[in-house]
Amino acid sequence: MGTFPQIALMQSTGLTSHRNNGLERNRMKTRNIRAVAIAAAAVVGLAACSSSSSSTSASSTAASGSDTQYTIALITHETPGDTYWNIVRAGAEVAAKKLGVDLKYSSDPDFTKQSVLVQNAIDSKVDGIALTAAGPDALIGVIKNARDAGIPVVGLDSGIDDYQRLNMNMYFGSDEYVAGQALGKEISKAGGKNTLCVIHQEGSVALEARCKGVGEGVTTENIQVNGTDDASIKSSVTAKLQQDPSIDYLVAMGAPLALVLEDAVAAAGSNAKITTFDLNLDAAQAIKDGKIAMAIDAQPYAQGFMAVTSLWLYLTNGNDLGGGRAVLTGPSIVDSTNIDKILPFAAKGTR
């Protein structure tokens, strides 16, 4: 990201979304928030005039005034079983249905294999590509190929510090470092002293940034685990808790992982509290039940929705949202104070 500031798509609860705050920057952020909100509202209003067919490939004529139907590829580094990506896809699919976009989804947690999927999308002549860049260096070549072919590329979820050097058009997501700072601050306010940050995907710059941010607010140690093997995760974390009884908070990098950490805490006989990045229905219910202290939500539904919407706006009207800055969808804290409001949305699969 260099020195470029980011703007916020949604206000988070009592959190700052920037590393450096000033009055002028806040005024700029407010203007940009309004611009993005107006653009998004206009898209939803226009799309309401289109067919209510359940097909995501319904005609976009009513919304865009054109007979052209656009095909957009959404390509992520999804780890199988991680429900976070279901929420990303839900937002993207709703936008696609409203706008008459033919949405093609694919994923691979191996960054090199993900780049192959991007090239496949280019070869199939899609009109736009939305992708995650947790392993940005593996994507440099294929993103260049896309841009050389005249295909706009939008980033989401991961890659906030790299999307500009990768020459993406726009970016929608949370600043993972800022999100980590927010969680570290909340843990410290709650009396936490010694935090274990559990990273389940090796080489992910986003997860490393989260833990680095947590460490700004509270003493933190990282542990690397195999995110595809729940039994191994439980065993590794249980052993660490038994080895160091002073650990009083655990930080999961995803909601499914947080539920595994519950078992590890019980097996170790530990009193450590669990926090997590991201949310799903089970984690939301665990917050309601007092089993998880809090979640930092990047609001992935909004990421998927805005990634598809922004590409449609670019293709149909030449819009470029964010003014060269990342559009932030988080961090948003979910805890006992607001879980009653959030839980119904989690039950719908949108939080």
N, C-alpha and C positions, 0 to 999 in steps of 0.2 A: 504493500500500500504506500510506502514511502511517507511523504508528508501530507497526502490527501486525507482530508477528514471524511467521516461517513455521516449519512443522514439516517434518521430513524423512520421506519414505516409505521410502527406502532409505539406508543408510549409504554415503557416498562414501569413497574410499580416501585417508585422510590429509588430508581437506579440511574446512574449516569452512564451514557453510552459512549463516552469519549475519554481518552486519556488526558487531554488538555481541554479545559472548559474556559470560555470567555464569553463576554456579553455579545460581541459581534458574531461569534460562531453560533451561539444559541439563536440569534435572530435569523441567521442564514438557515439553520436547521429547521426553524419553524416555517419559514417560507417554503422550503423544499418538501417538508411533510405535507403541507397543504396541497402543493402541486401534485404530489404522488397520490394523495387521497382523492383528489378531484379526478385524476386520470383513471384510477381504479373504479371509482363510483360511476364514471361515464361509461366504462366498458361494461359493467354489470347492467347498467340501465339500457344500453344498446342491445346487449345480448338477451335481455328479457323479451325482446320482440321476436326472437328466433324460435324455431320449432322446439317443442317439448319432448321430441323423440328421445328415447334412451340411448340411441346410437351416438357415439362421440364423433362420428363423421357426418353429422347432419350439415346441410348447406349453411354456409356463412353469409349468404346473400343478404338476409334481413339485417344482420349486424354490420356488415362492411359495405353493402351496396355493390358487391362484386360477386361474380360467379366463381371466383377462384376459391378452391379449398386448399388450405395449407396443411402440410405434414410437418410435424415437429417431433424430433427425437429427444427423449429424456433419458439420459445415461448417467447412472450413479455407481458408486462403489459399495453398494448395499452388501452387507454380510447376511447370508441366509438366516432367517429367524429373527432379525432385528425389526421389531414392529414400527420403529421410527419411520421406515421407508414406506410403510403402508399409508402413513399420514401425509407424507410428501406426495405420494401418488394420488391420494384422495383429492388434494387441492388441485393438482395438475389436471386430473380427469374432470373435475367440475368445471374448471376454466375451459378445457377442450370442448366439453359438451355445450357450454353456453355460446362458444365462439365458432362452433362448427369446424374445429381443428381435428385432424386425424393424428392422434397421439401414439407414438411408438415408444414403448419402455423397454430398456435392457439394463443389465447391471453385472458387475464383477468386482469383488473385493481386491483382486490383483490389479494393481494400477496399470501394468503393461497390457494385460488382457482388456482392461477398460478402454485403453487407447485403440485397441483393435475394433472394439464396438463403435467407437467414434468414427473410425475410418470406414467401417461398414455403412454407417449412416450417411457419410459423405458420398460414398459410391452409389447409394440408393437414391441420391439426389433429393434429400429432404430439404425443406425450405428454411428450417431453423433448428438449432441444437441447444438444449439446456443440459448442463453437466455439472457434476461435482468435481472438485480438484483437490482431493485430499493428498494425492501424489502428483503435484503439479509438473514436475520435471518430465514425467512420462507422457504428458499431454502436449508438450510444447509443439512437437512436429505436426500432430494431427489437427490441433487448433489452427495452426498456420495453413494447413491444407484446406480446412473449412473456409477460412477467410479468403484464401486465394480463389476458392470456388464460388465466392460471393454469398456464402451461407453465414448469417449472423449467429453468434455464439453468446449465450448468457450463462453465467455461473450462479450456483446456489449452494447453500449449506457449507461447503468447504472451499477454501482458496481465497479468502478475503485479502490476504497479503500478497497474493500472486496474480489475481485476475487481470490487473492492468498490464503487467509485463507479459502475460499470456495473450494480450490483445483481445480480451473478451469485450463485448459491447456493454454489458451491464452485470450487476451482481446483486443477489438477494440472499440475505442470511444474517446470522449473528456473528459479531466479532468475538471469536472464541476466547481470545485473551481477556477482553473486557468482561465476558461472561464468567470466566474463571475468577477474575478479580472480585466480581460481585458475590460469587459463592464464598470465596475466602473471607470476605468481609462479614458475610452473614454467619459463617461458622465461628469466627472470632467473637462476634457480638453475642452468640449463644454460649460462649464460654469454652469453645474448642481450643485445644492446645497442640495436639499432635495428629495430623491428618495423613491417611494413606490414600493416594490417588491411584486407582486401578485402571490401567490402559490395556485395552483388549485388541488393538490392531496396531501391529508394528509398523513404524514408518509414517503414521498419520500425523501430518503437521498440525491438523486441527486439534487432535486429542492432546498432543504435547503442549500446544498453546493454552488449552484449558487448564492443564495442571500447572503450567508456569504461572498463570494468572492466580490460581488458588494459592500458590506459594507466596504471593505478594501480601496476603492477609493473615496467613497462619502457617506455622511450621508444617512442611509437607514433604513426604517421601513418595516416590513413584514406584509402582510394581508393574511389570509387564506380564500379562497372562495370555493364554490361547483363547481368543474370543469364540472359537468354534467348538469348544469342549467345556461344557458347564461343570462337569465333575472335576476337571483339572483346575478350573478357576476356583471352585470351592476349596479344593485341597490346598492350593497355593496361598489363598487368603487366610484360611484357617490356620495354617502353619505360621504365617506372619503375625497374626494376632496373638497366637500363643507365645511366640518368640518375644513380642514387644507388647506387653499389657498396657503400656501408656497410650497406645493408639485409641483416641476417643471419637474419631470421625472417619468414615469411609466415604470416598467419592467415586461413584460409578460413572462411566462415560456414556451409559445408555440405560434406559428403563429396564430392559430384560436382564441386564447385568446386575442392576440393583436388587432384583428379586433373588438372584443367585447369592448375592452378598448377605441377604437375610439368613440364608442357611449356613453360611460360613460363620457369621456372628454367633449363631446358636450353637454350632458345633464347637467353637472355640471357647464357649462360656464367657464371651466378651460382653461388655456394656457399650461398645462403640455404637454410635448412631450412624445411620445411613443417609447419604444425600446422593442426588443423581442429576446428571444432565439429561434433558429430554424427558418425555412423558408418554405414557400409554394408559389404557384403562386400569390395568393391574397396579401400576405404580400410583395412579391417582387414588385408587381405592386404598392402597397401603398408606398414603398420606392421610386420607380420611380416618383410617384405623390407627394412626399413630406409629406405624411400623417404619415409615420413611419420614425423615424430618422435613425435607424440602426438595424441590426439583427446580432446576434452571431450564426453562423452556425456550427453545429457539423458534418455536411456533412454525414447525415444518409445513403445516397446511398452507400457511400464507406464502411460504417459499415456493412450493409447487404451483400454487395458483398464480402468483405474480411472475414466475419464470415463463409460464406459457402465455399469460396475458401480455407481458412486455414484448415478447417476440411477435405476437399477433399485432400489437400496436405498431411495432417497428415495420412489419411487413405491409400493413394496410394503410399506415398513416405517417410513417417516418419518425415516430416518437422514440426518444432516447431518454428513459427515466433515470433520475438520479443526478443528472448534470455532471457526469464523470465521477460520481462518488458512489460507494456501496450503499444500498438501501437496507437498513437494519430491520430485522424482524424480531430481534431479541437483544438482550436477555430479559425474560419475564419470570419472576419468581412465583412459584406455586407452593403454598404451604397451608398450614391449618387455618390461616386467616381468610383465604379465598377459595379453598378447595370445594366448598359447596356450590360455588358459581361455576367452577371449571369442570367438575365431575360429569355433569350431563353432556358436555361437549366431548369429553373423553369417551363416554359411552357411545357417542355417534361416530367415533373414529376420526374426529377433526382436531383433537388436542392430545 
